[in-house]
Amino acid sequence: MTTRAKLVLKPSAPEPPAADPVAPVALPAEQAKTPKAVRADRQAKRIIAGHFPKATWMQLRMLCTKRDTTSQALLEEALTDLFAKYRV
């Protein structure tokens, strides 16, 4: 039976002292929170989203292709019709 070689651990460089966990950390100026720039065409607009079955998503994509338009335009049209239906 062969004997295993013993592992010898070499001492590593001393670790720097741990930072005080209570002390606040200052962020560099470029990492400070600043308001995100908003694209001009998205100003004063909000996202409307939902989770739909795959079949619904596929129907929407097919309709976009057939009508040569975007899902954004079709959803806007659908919401406009819905608001007219309920007189909102």
C-alpha positions in Angstrom: 0.0 0.0 0.0 1.3 3.4 -0.9 1.5 6.3 1.6 -0.1 9.6 0.8 1.9 12.7 0.7 1.2 15.1 3.5 -0.1 18.4 2.6 1.9 21.3 3.9 0.1 24.6 4.1 2.3 27.6 3.6 1.4 30.6 5.6 -0.2 33.2 3.4 0.2 36.9 3.5 -1.4 38.4 6.6 -5.0 39.5 5.9 -5.7 43.2 6.2 -7.7 44.2 9.3 -11.5 43.8 8.7 -13.4 47.0 8.1 -15.7 48.2 10.8 -19.1 46.8 9.9 -20.9 49.8 11.5 -19.0 52.5 9.7 -20.7 53.9 6.6 -19.0 53.5 3.3 -18.8 56.5 1.1 -19.4 56.0 -2.6 -17.2 57.6 -5.2 -18.9 60.5 -7.0 -19.5 58.4 -10.2 -21.3 55.7 -8.2 -23.5 58.1 -6.3 -27.2 57.7 -7.1 -28.3 60.1 -9.7 -31.6 60.2 -11.6 -31.7 58.1 -14.7 -32.0 60.0 -18.0 -35.3 59.4 -19.6 -35.7 59.1 -23.4 -37.6 62.0 -24.9 -40.2 59.7 -26.4 -40.9 58.1 -22.9 -41.3 61.2 -20.8 -44.6 61.4 -19.0 -45.4 57.8 -19.9 -45.8 54.6 -17.7 -45.3 50.9 -18.4 -48.5 48.8 -18.6 -47.6 45.0 -18.4 -49.2 41.7 -17.8 -48.6 37.9 -17.8 -50.5 36.1 -20.6 -50.5 32.5 -21.9 -48.1 31.6 -24.6 -50.9 31.3 -27.1 -52.0 34.9 -26.5 -48.5 36.1 -26.9 -48.2 34.2 -30.2 -51.5 35.6 -31.5 -50.3 39.1 -30.7 -47.0 38.5 -32.5 -48.7 37.1 -35.5 -51.1 40.1 -35.7 -48.1 42.4 -35.4 -46.5 40.7 -38.4 -49.7 40.6 -40.5 -50.5 44.3 -39.8 -46.8 45.4 -40.1 -47.0 47.2 -36.8 -45.7 47.0 -33.2 -47.3 45.3 -30.2 -47.2 48.8 -28.5 -49.4 50.2 -31.3 -51.9 47.2 -31.1 -52.1 47.4 -27.3 -52.7 51.1 -27.5 -55.5 50.5 -30.0 -57.0 47.8 -27.8 -56.9 50.0 -24.7 -58.5 52.9 -26.6 -61.4 50.6 -27.6 -61.8 49.3 -24.1 -62.0 52.8 -22.7 -64.5 53.8 -25.3 -66.6 50.7 -24.4 -66.7 51.6 -20.8 -66.9 55.4 -21.5 -63.8 56.2 -19.5 
